[in-house]
Structure formats: structure tokens, C-alpha cells
């Protein structure tokens, strides 16, 4: 198992990549902060699972992907969607149930899609897109494409049969797929200690014969470095790779609020993880290494805020689907 943390500062990515990571994380953060701010208006009628605090993982992984590579996600999909290049306007419109949404207003937050960015699907079924990502990797192999697929999922997904069947199949056929596990310690409100024996999650992937990479999920440079090696491994034909990133969500499992009063985790624990803010950490590196100035970073933030405000304006002004079209593009067995 390789660990990217030790070498990240010795071999910093180039400035364009560093700024790309920062801009990507900031877009995710500002978007979700705005969602949390406006959600109480009750105009977004779908559940929302926010990834505030976890932005380094989607940014760091997707920075290594090409437009031909495909990404799959779960219920906490906003960060993956945006980092892969999905349309912000279409995503926000989808949360508002509008016709201009990325799923025509039919899917909501947990069913995002943007085929132009090769963000193929997200689903609330835990682990549900892992086998689909493996299928996409098999299709790329059969079509002789130099493309890989990535499945993003949480720590609880490794407890499901779909994960084990998919990783076994991927290892057997040496498929170009990444399994990216965001270990934020909790499945809804249940800590990993109450769900899994005392072991490293990476041992499950090792048992399947899959290459393993691990990094601090709150350090964008460490995530980028680990993902870069994993992508190179998968793209070279060496088979699948498994990545584990230790990270933490700041807000409740589903919704825009603080949930420390529920008792399953403490305010102190949340505060300690907030001190590991991935955006703050990268910002300090950019300033310390003189990659950027305060003024330049503030300009990025202003640009992002304008983009977010415009996306919400677009969503609110967009029409709802016409009643006669509500059954269009829906499929059933």
C-alpha cells in the first residue's frame, strides 16, 4: 500500500494543478453553503446530502481524469458531479425540480447526471453504482478505449455484497476501474466501530488482489498524488485500484443543519475535524509556497460566488416540467 502524504510536499504538483484543486474545492463549498442557506425556503423539495468538509476527495481525484473517463457516485454526489465538470446551472435547477435540470427535474439531488462531462450516474442505493462503474470499465476495454471509470462511495458501501462481487470481477479481468472510498466514519448516524471489525478497509481490497492507495482525505495535494498513481496504474492495464481517503462531513447526514445535539457524535469531534478544513489547508500552502497572493485567491472566490449566484438565479427562473411531459424519459421493467 502506498501513502501519498509523505512525499506530497517534496513533489508539489505544478501551479495550474494546485489552483485547479483550489478552485474546484471552493466551487463545491460555496455551492453547498448556498444550498444550506436557501434549503429552508422549501423550494428545493428533494433531500440533500452535503459534502462540506470532504471537498478534497472529488477535487483531487477528478483532477486526474480526462473527459473520456467516466465517474459514478452515490447520494452525496454534488462534489463529484462538479469536480468532474458537470453543469452547475443544471445541477441547481435539478434540485429545484426544474425542466432545465440535469435530469429534467425528475431526479433531484441524489440522481445527478451529465453525460457531456461523463458523469454517468449517481444513486442513493448504497454501493449501487459500484458494479455499474465496473461495467463501464469492461465496456471501455471491449471498445479498446484508453478510458477508466471511477466509483465514489462511502465506508459503509464496503459492507454490501455488490462491493465484493464487483471488486472480485474487476480484479479477475484486470479492468481499468478505480474504487474511491470516502471514509467519513459514519453510515448515517452509526460509527464505523459499531459496524465493522477492527481492521483497515483497505484489507478488503487487498484480499481481492487489488492495488491499494491511501491518503489524508482532507489534504487535496495528498489526494491528488494518490489518485494520480492509482489512475496511472489502472490506465496502464495493470488492473483496478482501490483508494481510501479519511475525511469528515461537517453537517448532518441528510440536510443543511448541524447535528451535534443528536448525540451520536460530539461538538468537540466536529470542531476538531473542522480544524482540518481542506480548503484552508490548501490555501495556506498556496500562500506559503507563493503560488498565489491573498488578492488572487480572493478574486477566485469572488468569481466562484458570482457563478453560484447565477446558477441559483437560473434555477429559480427556469420553468417546471409541463404536466403532460412528467412521464417522459422514465423507464420501468
N, C-alpha and C positions, 0 to 999 in steps of 0.2 A: 504494500500500500504506500502510495506516495502522498506526501503532505506538502502543500504549496506554501505554507506560512513562513517557513524558514528562509526561503530564497526570494520571496516577493520583493523585499526592499533592495536586495542586491541586483535584481534584474527587473527594474521597473519597465512596464510597457511604455511605448512611445507616447508623447504628449497628446496626440489625437485620440488614442485609445483611452487614456486617462480622462480626458474631457468628455469623451463619449459616454464613459461609465457614469460620470458625474451628472451629465445632462439627462441620461436615461433614468437614473435613480430619482432625480429631482422631479422629472415629469410624473413618475409614478406616485411619489409622495404628495406633490401638490394636487394631483388629480384626486387622490383618495381623501386628502384633507377636505377638499371641496365637496366630495360625496358625503363625508361625515357631517359637514356643516349644513348641507341642504336636505339630507335624508329626512329629518323630522318634518319637513313640509308635506310629506306623504304623497309627493308626486312620483317618486320612484317606488313603484309598488312591488318590486322583486326583492328578495333577501340579498344582502350584500355581505361578502366575506372580505374584509380589508387586510392588506398585507403590509400595512405601515410598520416599519421596523425590519422587514425582510427584503427590502428593495435590492440589496447587493446580489442576491442569487439570480433573479431574472436578468438583471443588467449584465452581470459578469458572464453568465452562460451564453446569453443571446449575442453578446458582442463577438463571440467566436463563430457564429453561424452565418451562412450565406443565404441569399434569397431562395436558393433551391432546397435548403434544409427545411424540414417540417417540425413544428412544435405542437405538443398536446398538453393540456392542463386539466386542472380539477376545479372545485368550487371556488378556490381562491385564485382567480385567473387574471385579474386586471394587470398585475405586474408583468406576467409572462406575455400577455397579449400586446401590451405597449412596447415592451423591450424587443419583441420580435418584429415590430414595425406596423402593428395593427393601427387602424384609423381611430384616433382619439374621438373625433366627432361621432363616428359611427358607434363607438362603444358607449358614450354617454347617452346618445339617442336610444340605444338598446335598453339602457337602464330605465329610461323614461317610457319605454314601450312604444316608441315611435316607428313609423314606416321607414325612416332613414337609418334605423338601427342596423347593426351588422347582421342580425338575424331577423330583420324586418319587424322588430318589436315583438317577436314570438317567443324569444328565449330568455331574455333578462340577463342578469349578471353572471349566472352560472352556465350559460350556453353561448359563449362568445365564439365567433368565427371570423376569419379574414383570409380568404384563400389567396388574395393578392399578395399577402405577406407570408403565405404558407403557415399561418396559424390555423391549423386544421379544425381543432375542436377542443372544447372544454366541457366537462360534465360533472354534476355533483355526486355521482356514484363513485365512492372511494375506490381508487385504483382502476376505475373503469376505462380510462384511456391508455393504460399501460399496454395491454395486448394490441390495441389499435396502432400505437406507435411502433410496435414490433412488426405488425403487418405492413406499415408504411415502409419500414426498413427492408422487409422482404421484397416489396414491390420495387423499391429503388434498385435492389440487387438484380431482380429479374429484368428490369428495364435498362440495366447497365448504366445507371446514373451514378455520378460521384456525389451522392447526397446522403445525408444521415438524418435520422429523426431523433427527437428528444421528448421524453415523457417526464413532466414535472409532477411530483406527488409529495404528500406528507409522510411523516414517520409511521402513521397508523396503516398506511396502504401496504406496507410490507407484511402485515398480519393476514392479508387476504390471499386466497388461493390464486387469484388472477396474477398477482405479482410473481409467485413461484412458477406457475406454468409458463408465463411469458418470458421470464429470465432464463428458464431452462431451455425453451425453444430458441431463444436468441443466441444463447451460448452454443447450443448444438450446431446451429447453422452459421455461426460467426457473423451475425448480422450487424450492420452499421447503425447501432442504436445506443443512445445514452439514457440511463436511468438516473434522473436527478432528484434526490431525496432532500427535501427541506425539513430537517428535524427541528421543529419548534417546541418539542417536548410534550405537547398536549394534543389529544384527539378530542375535540370539543372541550370538555372540562375534565378529562381524565389524564393524569400524568403518565408518562411512558413507564415509570416504575410499577404502576398498577396494571399494566397491560402486557409487558414483555419481561422475560427473564433477564438477569443481569448479564448483558452481552453487548458487543458492538453490532450495530445494524449492518455494518459492512461485512460481518462474518457470513451473513445470509447470501450476499452476492459472491463472496469468495467460495462458498460451498458449491456454487453453480459454475465455478471456473471463470468468473468474470473479473476483469481488471478493475481495481478499486482505487479511487482518488478521494481524498478528504481534505476539507479546508474550513476555516472560520467563515461561516456564512454571513457574518456582519462586517467582513472586510472585502470590499469589492475587488481589490487587487489580488487577494488570495483566491477568491472565487474565479476570477478571470484566468489566473495562472493554472489552477487545477483543471478548469474546463478546457483550456487550450490543449493541455496534454491529453485529456480524455477525447476531445474531438479528433486530434491527430491520430490517436490510437484507433478509433472507430473508422475514420475515413481511410486509413491505410490498409484496411482489410483484416486487421488483427482481431476483430470481433467486438462485442459490446463492451461498454464501460459503465461502471456504477459510481456516482458521485454522492457523497453525503456532506451536507452543509449544516452546521449547528447555527440556528438562528432563533428568532423570537418575535411573535406578534404582540404589538402593544395593546391592541383593543380586544374587545370581546370576540368570541368565536364567530358569531354572526351578528352584524350590526355595527353602529358607529360609536358605541359608548365604551367607557372604562368599565371593567367588570371585577375590580379587586374586592368589592363588597360581597361577592358571591361566595368567597371563602375557599375556592379550590386553588387559588394562588394569592400571594400576598402583595400588598402595595410595595413592600421593600424589594421583592423579587422583580417586579415590573420596573421599578426605579433603577435597579442595578443593570438590567438589560438596556434601558434607555440610555445609560451612560455609554453603551457600546454602539450608539447610533451610527449606522454605516455611512450615512451622508456626512455627518460631522467628521467622522474618521478620515474619509477621503478628502474632504475639504482641507483638513489640517495638513495632509500630505501634499496636496496641490500648492498650498501656500508655502509650506516648509521647504519644498523642493523647487520653489519658484517656477512652477509650471504655469501658474496664473496669479493674478493680483486680486485683491479684495474687490476692486471695481469690476474686473472682468467676470468674476463669479456672481456678483450682484446683477450684472447685465444678463447672464444666463438665467438667473432666477426670474427677472422681470419678463424675459421672453417666454419662459415657461408659463408664468402666471397669465400672460395675455392669451397664450394658446389654450389654456384650460378655460379661461373665461369665455373665449369664443366658442369652445366646444359646448359649454353649457347653454350659451345663448342659442346656438344652432339647435340643440336638442329641444329646448323649451319651445322654440318657434316651429319646429317640424310638426307635420300632421300625424295623427294616429292612423293606423291602418283602417281602410274603409271596411265596414261591417261585412260587405259581400265578399271580401278577399281573405277573411280570417282563417279559412280552411286551406288557402293556397300554400303550396310548398310544404305541406305537412304529410308525413308518410306513416303508415301503420302496416304491420304484418298482416 
